[in-house]
Each structure stands twice: as C-alpha cells, then as structure tokens.
Amino acid sequence: MSFTINPFRMNPKDCLTNALTANHDQDLRQPSGGEKEILLPENTVIETERLILRKMTIDDLDHLLLIFSDPKVMESFNEPPFDREKMEKWVQHNLDHQDRHGYGIFCAILKENNQLVGACGLHHMKVDETPEVELGYDFRSAYWNRGLATEAAKGVRDWAFDQLGLTRVISLIRTHNKASMRVAEKMGMVREKEWARGDIKYYVYSQSRES
Ligand SMILES: CC(C)(COP(=O)(O)OP(=O)(O)OC[C@H]1O[C@@H](n2cnc3c(N)ncnc32)[C@H](O)[C@@H]1OP(=O)(O)O)[C@@H](O)C(=O)NCCC(=O)NCCS
C-alpha cells in the first residue's frame, strides 16, 4: 500500500476547495486499461494493491447509487433502497464533512476496471457523549467477498493513524451484520461493547494505534 502526498496536512479547507473547483480538463488522469467511465482526479489519498481511495465529489452520485439503491446493501441497514434524492442528501452530508474535517468517506475505485465499487472512510461522530471517528465501508454487492472492503478499511485505518495521527477508530456494526463484523475482525478490530441508538442495536468495534 502507498500513500500519496497528503493534501490535508496543509489546509484541509483549501484542499477541498481546490478539489471541487479544479479545472477537470487539466486535473483528471485516466489509468491505463479498463473501462474509461470514471476519471480519477489528482486527489488520490490512499492507494492499496487493488484500490484507489479518493475524495468524493457530487459527480460521483450516480455511481454511488449503484451501491445504495441495491436492496441487498440496504438490507444491512434495515432501510429501503435510496432514491436519487436520498443519495444526494447523503453525498452532500459527506461533502460537508469533508469541508469541515478535510476528509470523509472516500470513493473506492477498483484499478482493474476503473469502476467505483465502494465507499470507505472516516466520519466524526459521538457515541453517547464521547467523540469518536468511525471507519465505515459499503461496497457494491457484485464485488462482495473478494476482500475489497477489508483492503480498503485497512488502508483507511493505516492512513488515519500514520498520516492524520488519530489514535483510535471505531466501527459501529448492527448486531445482525455478520459480513461487516468479519471485516472488522479481519482488520484487527476488537468488539468493545454493545450500544443502542434509539431502538437500533450496534456492536462498537475499535482499534487503537500501536504506540
Ligand atoms: C460489509 C461489506 C462492506 C463487506 O464487503 P466485502 O468486500 O464483501 O468484504 P470482504 O470480502 O473484505 O470480507 C467479507 C467477509 O465476510 C464474510 N461474510 C460474508 N457474508 C457473511 C455472512 N452472512 N455471515 C458470515 N460471514 C460472512 C466473507 O466470507 C468474508 O470473510 P472471509 O474473508 O473470512 O471469507 C459488504 O457486505 C457490504 O457492503 N454490505 C452492505 C453494507 C454494510 O453492511 N456496510 C457495513 C455497515 S457497518
């Protein structure tokens, strides 16, 4: 795995503004081979063996819908599939988070075909009154069980610890979501406790940076 120059170290807000206002004709690069559908802006944050994780933009909306309009994905959240309006709100929420913190949920692009296959990244939140940074992952069902979510999550975790200097990340996993628990376990997280938000029960998985 390799990290590109971390743009957030300088000034997160400037970097986001740059990313969102960049001249895309000049700023896009196309990896060789594969389908030429999704262009990769020069804002790659994390590169793993098979994936590029880069910042999200509003232009990703249609490709993110391929994940979140899928009943198999949304079953994990006991929610109906997203329509375009819900997807737009979700993306905007993440863009606001990116703006505030300099990072958020990244788009995961599979190098072999240049497709957006997942969303994986960080989200500031509170568990009870304690501030936490959640590491989340959602992938297109056509790409499940190839180890991609684990690969992406490990990449984000390492980047969070090594580049952002975070000392701890958590994952909130609904107590029925076995695939997600398995991802957490494979990346070395441990189950800390059960936690409920309203009537939804979660396990809190966590991992701390080794000092
Ligand atoms: C959870 C999710 C991201 C995993 O993505 P993925 O790319 O398939 O993950 P990986 O291939 O890295 O690992 C999946 C592991 O779960 C296991 N798994 C899958 N379904 C399972 C099930 N029903 N019961 C037990 N284990 C299961 C797989 O066998 C694999 O483990 P293994 O490598 O030991 O065989 C994907 O299923 C998804 O997007 N689900 C819907 C959204 C979601 O639940 N997000 C997480 C919210 S907390």
The ligand as a MOL file (V3000), in Angstrom:
LIG
                    3D

  0  0  0     0  0            999 V3000
M  V30 BEGIN CTAB
M  V30 COUNTS 48 50 0 0 0
M  V30 BEGIN ATOM
M  V30 1 C -19.8990 -5.4340 4.7440 0
M  V30 2 C -19.3210 -5.3240 3.3420 0
M  V30 3 C -18.7700 -3.9300 3.1420 0
M  V30 4 C -18.2080 -6.3510 3.1590 0
M  V30 5 O -17.6340 -6.1420 1.8810 0
M  V30 6 P -16.7030 -7.2560 1.2050 0
M  V30 7 O -15.8670 -6.5890 0.1770 0
M  V30 8 O -17.5290 -8.4100 0.7890 0
M  V30 9 O -15.7980 -7.6870 2.4460 0
M  V30 10 P -14.5760 -8.7160 2.4550 0
M  V30 11 O -14.6040 -9.5420 1.2010 0
M  V30 12 O -13.3550 -7.9350 2.7540 0
M  V30 13 O -14.9130 -9.6230 3.7140 0
M  V30 14 C -16.1990 -10.1690 3.8880 0
M  V30 15 C -16.1110 -11.2990 4.8960 0
M  V30 16 O -17.3990 -11.5400 5.4410 0
M  V30 17 C -17.7450 -12.9080 5.2510 0
M  V30 18 N -19.1840 -12.9690 5.1250 0
M  V30 19 C -19.9610 -12.5130 4.1280 0
M  V30 20 N -21.2510 -12.7350 4.3940 0
M  V30 21 C -21.2830 -13.3580 5.6020 0
M  V30 22 C -22.3270 -13.8440 6.4150 0
M  V30 23 N -23.6190 -13.7500 6.0610 0
M  V30 24 N -22.0020 -14.4360 7.5950 0
M  V30 25 C -20.7120 -14.5500 7.9870 0
M  V30 26 N -19.6640 -14.0780 7.2410 0
M  V30 27 C -19.9640 -13.5000 6.0680 0
M  V30 28 C -17.0000 -13.3000 3.9980 0
M  V30 29 O -16.8810 -14.7070 3.8980 0
M  V30 30 C -15.6710 -12.6060 4.2520 0
M  V30 31 O -14.8910 -13.2870 5.2290 0
M  V30 32 P -13.6670 -14.2730 4.8040 0
M  V30 33 O -12.6890 -13.4330 4.0390 0
M  V30 34 O -13.1660 -14.7790 6.1050 0
M  V30 35 O -14.2810 -15.3470 3.9370 0
M  V30 36 C -20.4210 -5.6040 2.2610 0
M  V30 37 O -21.0190 -6.8410 2.5660 0
M  V30 38 C -21.4790 -4.5300 2.2050 0
M  V30 39 O -21.2990 -3.5210 1.5370 0
M  V30 40 N -22.6050 -4.7520 2.9060 0
M  V30 41 C -23.7070 -3.8020 2.9210 0
M  V30 42 C -23.3430 -2.5240 3.6470 0
M  V30 43 C -22.7780 -2.7830 5.0220 0
M  V30 44 O -23.2060 -3.6890 5.7250 0
M  V30 45 N -21.8130 -1.9570 5.4260 0
M  V30 46 C -21.2190 -2.0500 6.7390 0
M  V30 47 C -22.0290 -1.3010 7.7190 0
M  V30 48 S -21.3920 -1.4690 9.3650 0
M  V30 END ATOM
M  V30 BEGIN BOND
M  V30 1 1 1 2
M  V30 2 1 2 3
M  V30 3 1 2 4
M  V30 4 1 2 36
M  V30 5 1 4 5
M  V30 6 1 5 6
M  V30 7 2 6 7
M  V30 8 1 6 8
M  V30 9 1 6 9
M  V30 10 1 9 10
M  V30 11 2 10 11
M  V30 12 1 10 12
M  V30 13 1 10 13
M  V30 14 1 13 14
M  V30 15 1 14 15
M  V30 16 1 15 16
M  V30 17 1 15 30
M  V30 18 1 16 17
M  V30 19 1 17 18
M  V30 20 1 17 28
M  V30 21 1 18 19
M  V30 22 1 18 27
M  V30 23 2 19 20
M  V30 24 1 20 21
M  V30 25 1 21 22
M  V30 26 2 21 27
M  V30 27 1 22 23
M  V30 28 2 22 24
M  V30 29 1 24 25
M  V30 30 2 25 26
M  V30 31 1 26 27
M  V30 32 1 28 29
M  V30 33 1 28 30
M  V30 34 1 30 31
M  V30 35 1 31 32
M  V30 36 2 32 33
M  V30 37 1 32 34
M  V30 38 1 32 35
M  V30 39 1 36 37
M  V30 40 1 36 38
M  V30 41 2 38 39
M  V30 42 1 38 40
M  V30 43 1 40 41
M  V30 44 1 41 42
M  V30 45 1 42 43
M  V30 46 2 43 44
M  V30 47 1 43 45
M  V30 48 1 45 46
M  V30 49 1 46 47
M  V30 50 1 47 48
M  V30 END BOND
M  V30 END CTAB
M  END
